[in-house]
Amino acid sequence: MTAFIGPEAIVKKRQEYFYPCTSYFYRKPPQLVRGSMQYLYGHDGVRYTDFYAGVSVASCGHCNPYVAAKTAAQLRELQHTCTIYLTEQNVELAERLAAVLPGDISRSFFCNSGSEANEGALLLARMHTGRRKFIALENGLHGRTYLTMSVTGLAMWRTDPELAKDQDVAFIPRPFEQGGDNEAAARRSLAALEALLAERGSEFAAMIAEPIQGNGGIVVPPAWYFPEVKRLLGQHGVLLIADEIQTGFGRTGRMFAMDRWNVTADIVTVAKGLGSGIPVAAFCTTNEIAASLNRPSASTFGGNPVSSATAIAVLDFIEGHRLVQRSEELGAQLREGLERLAAEFPEIITDVRGEGLMMGLGISEDRPELGARLTDDLLEGMKNQGYLIGKNGVGRNVLAFQPPLVISAADIAGMLTALASELAALEEQGEGSGAKEAAAGGESSGPSPTSAAPANPEGR
Ligand code: PMP
């Protein structure tokens, strides 16, 4: 065991030994020492109810006893062999995935992270089509490797802004307009896709998209959008890669988000919730497309017995405890509560959006700087009340609710009460889009009344 050093010392050590770009949430971040289902515990014994699940990762909760027992048993039995030998856990996992993946998607290539899964999917699309270029949505996020960062539209996660230029990526507008008409925005997005394909459709291998953008601010397209995208791409022989890395495994009230719209993409990428905390990822496709990856390719850790046994246990638990249905049902409760708050605090909350247990709350999104500051205030206040919420969005002004799918109705009710009190406190201070500051003729550049420390770095 490492000796206890405390949150301030950890921050100092991170500053000393991590890359300077490494970021975290909160002005005063907690040191987490233990997890149990939907709860995380601080070094000081404080219990936090987790409403972010490490960005949609802890699908079955933290240290879920059923999943952890299966992981531990596998660790003691057989830990690693690489796919050059035969083991049964990875084939069982592939079979289980084929049973839940849409349409005729039945083949899985296992790897270790979302970035790696998308990287593999993009390579596969190039090999299958013999074409080089990609289409991606503005403000999407697909990973941290060179190629996946190139198809990432979200500026803050494009470490090198020049990347997309190197990599033959065409971005089209996303089917969403802040404070505007989403139907119209989706029509514009589709028109841009149509024009691009008409002009040079034969150059593109694939379009990659998150069904519901996560880090981009929980952006849900109209139901007709992706069926139309798929139809247009099909006319030009361009594949659709569904990045279900955040949205997969029940997060949005369906096993996969694209299921809601009956869309079967050509390639589906999965990670995060599949391992509920243990790294496991895959890019999955049809027999025909999989045949195009026809040169030797293997992953040292992909499909290892421990990750595979864990993911099988996660699927068991999701199915056994009806977590997909639970996400839909509890998501409705969460949405209703957030909409109630939006009606009560219209100066602060500008939008409620999402599906299932993937909900976003736009905070003064019409005034991005103010919204980002208020989002930080709310995030900090909620942490102080024992609730860990996420934040995302282009302006970092969307509160993100993506809890473990084992969250309870009582947890949601408690969180909503706490959030109401934080919003009321902000309102009392005269904060919000239409409030005092605007009347006084401009956004305050001074520190927030609740922010003693300087604004804090980001997390993802
Ligand atoms: N795709 C999406 C939609 C993501 O949200 C992320 C990570 N936030 C990734 C890909 C990259 O996954 P990883 O960090 O596991 O490489």
Boltz pocket constraint, residues with backbone or C-beta under 6 A from the ligand:
constraints:
  - pocket:
      binder: B
      contacts: [[A, 55], [A, 112], [A, 113], [A, 114], [A, 115], [A, 116], [A, 118], [A, 141], [A, 142], [A, 143], [A, 144], [A, 210], [A, 214], [A, 215], [A, 243], [A, 244], [A, 245], [A, 246], [A, 271], [A, 272], [A, 460]]
      max_distance: 6.0
